[in-house]
């Protein structure tokens, strides 16, 4: 989950449309934590404009190329942290610096899908 707007004194959470985010267990957990009423709406099939998605793809690619590939949860955790530490500032800037273009394309597409 990503934190959202805090201008009203509350923190709102935004999730993508993954089925797990709407599962009974997830919704019950959010209710128990007292944040179910503070979910920021996420329209179906909306484009994901977060540059972190490209970073996750980069990490997934690098982890899948590891030899040997992680086969246990602890190995996967170690691989994720190792690859995260190997990200360079230039790689992160490559994705965050594209935000003006992402927003322009999204506006031109009237909120529809873009190349991003």
Secondary structure in CASP SS format (residue, H / E / C, confidence):
PFRMAT SS
TARGET T0000
AUTHOR 0000-0000-0000
METHOD secondary structure of the structure
MODEL  1
X C 1.00
X E 1.00
X E 1.00
X C 1.00
X C 1.00
X C 1.00
X C 1.00
X C 1.00
X C 1.00
X C 1.00
X C 1.00
X C 1.00
X E 1.00
X E 1.00
X C 1.00
X C 1.00
X C 1.00
X C 1.00
X H 1.00
X H 1.00
X H 1.00
X H 1.00
X C 1.00
X H 1.00
X H 1.00
X H 1.00
X H 1.00
X H 1.00
X H 1.00
X H 1.00
X H 1.00
X H 1.00
X C 1.00
X C 1.00
X C 1.00
X H 1.00
X H 1.00
X H 1.00
X E 1.00
X E 1.00
X C 1.00
X C 1.00
X C 1.00
X C 1.00
X C 1.00
X C 1.00
X C 1.00
X C 1.00
X C 1.00
X C 1.00
X C 1.00
X H 1.00
X H 1.00
X H 1.00
X H 1.00
X H 1.00
X H 1.00
X H 1.00
X H 1.00
X H 1.00
X H 1.00
X H 1.00
X H 1.00
X H 1.00
X C 1.00
X C 1.00
X C 1.00
X C 1.00
X C 1.00
X C 1.00
X C 1.00
X C 1.00
X H 1.00
X H 1.00
X H 1.00
X H 1.00
X H 1.00
X H 1.00
X H 1.00
X H 1.00
X H 1.00
X H 1.00
X H 1.00
X H 1.00
X H 1.00
X H 1.00
X C 1.00
X C 1.00
X H 1.00
X H 1.00
X H 1.00
X H 1.00
X H 1.00
X H 1.00
X H 1.00
X H 1.00
X C 1.00
X C 1.00
X H 1.00
X H 1.00
X H 1.00
X H 1.00
X H 1.00
X H 1.00
X H 1.00
X H 1.00
X H 1.00
X H 1.00
X C 1.00
X C 1.00
X C 1.00
X C 1.00
X C 1.00
X C 1.00
X C 1.00
X C 1.00
END
